[in-house]
């Protein structure tokens, strides 16, 4: 670590200690927790009485600015990736606002007990370590867990989403916009595959003709997502809804048994978006028969949806999402030097190929066959 990096780390630690002391958690014993692919970090706080809390540390300077509801597309392009992709830039007030929305609906998001928006700190309720992924790996039957997770989505999608999410903590109040996951955001995630997969796989850059065809082929799928996000079909969307962001809380009842994490990037989006994240998980295998049963369970509880139309949208958006995730994993490996993300790439390619094999996606399947041969998909 350079002298400058050491000084920055020491300054951040001083801010962290001051925040905890002011919030009444200065006596807590702190233990670092494993992180994710973001700039956030977490610590478990052991309090003198035996209770625990979680410290979320999200330095605002580590991220480019998020977009607001009035930010134009040109402004978003100038601002960078977070604005383009409709990401919250790790903002703790985005987390607090989404948590308040979820808790108001009887769902188990962590309660935010202390917040410093300017410095990027929050102390939140500790929901434990019983992630769905961990429970299933330990022998817990997956079916009931996934059924409850699907039912949570049905509950979330049973009412129109608000334009603003309000939060309150320690006498402070604020709001965060629930932005539509629009065409520009969908295109941003999809197009970055074109930049990063050649760097990862050692392929030559895609030709201008291949790029133009790529965008034309994805345009109808993006349009489905865009129309939903901008219209009455759009729903509150967690955006990273999978077994490593869901916790099992058996001491609670009903849908509150499903603990929710990592929802600060929530948007208004197509109803299929969270469901496809759950059932086509990039980090763990979901048995095909379980995924099919859970898709049916969802559709059975939403009788007003055209099932054939929804399934077509589901597979198209799932294919787009798989391409987006492949860019993320490729960047983590080739750009950030994090080889552990290689482990998730074969599963993500399998999901992409499964979706491209569905009716109506033959032309996209052919594009990949021409431009990304099987030996360049690992």
Steps between C-alpha positions, in 0.01 A plus 500: 500500500640841402538783748204676341282188522605446862410859587163465329426175685593657833281804430207275411549300819494821703169596333365152567587517870352849536175391333465195723571703813247767407237237414546328838692196375850608597539214749418231243755231414545512123556200273552535126255311278553367149414750228358479150585647160417854613695777673308442824641321802331360808582432864304316766468701819482300824337717765577477872156350574546217252298639208656558161463752219658546157710800398469585131789707364437645152748783427322744265826599331556140383211514253390716209182699558155342462237646270198688626147495361566807285843399371500488121648216297787720384573598860494135602752415230729776625463396865609140455397143566285545811285763334476302178404175671266661756715387792486673838880542525502323835306781666390409852187715472393287202532196724306669781221609266455157342518334843225726633280418200547126548447508876180701459364203302574250775817370338829441679746762386749614767397793713737795457600624847757767413589675179759747374416568137785744436770260620332180383448315829201308634435274797233247416321208661690171490279235337759226551693275265242245385509584133280286279812383314664395825189323631457304177870405494452370855217268397189718535245414227508773238135479397335664803761776512453585134123483536512764774736712291256487207213593730694804622529615138127452446437713810740770381338509158144517630492882505628778274848616602547854631705764322688583820611286795508684835737428787541619860785433742595670826280800430634547146275447202547471128380335183647303216358467147385163372626549146380301198737234370478650155642424156827686563562305820420170331722582202788609725523168679456300182746698284784476750520131414638618165781687673596255771450151362776535236738625771416201717490229233782629277272564204552779248274801543158455345459666161277800445262275306482249787433781750225648284335160460532435875316819586229439242438146627474606863280804424163316517595340832615832643173650379300249705694596812483872424123502443441323830733733689335810360140379523246343737647151460816601687551381858732564793808299409765394752740451207738251664249245626676166547591242762804689633291810571213315670510386863288240678341637820295207640417687822281737298173414332361508148693688237706671773697174522687614189768755589598741223844649435683706235197681358642854486501494118123443484323628190165483328530219246332215317339245739725222365823669608523384862353161419765422240775602744360255752447207265806549276752570772852571377653380828327167560316232306122503513356166389307539172189332643507732802541808278208386281281433804578841650425676172165323496442592866558865418269496197228314691489786751484766229204384289472834320831444321511349151710192572643454151592867470658499845707191427630654179596819685651295782736310269594806296580710805678204663723471193576872515572472871737208444695707246510785754627270775766354271632853450509552878688175564737561208581846636555362850755253362665690214460851636522466878710184536242296693531145360235350730233639268612251234310234694166662417557543128415146374166510683420840353582383148274198555217733601558719195500199267184361662314825445628549145364155414143616575263586213547847355868538595651303212665804339683590821604139540646516151689823580678330790573194286674721243687736732566313827594138424458234771871503588471873585215449747690395812 
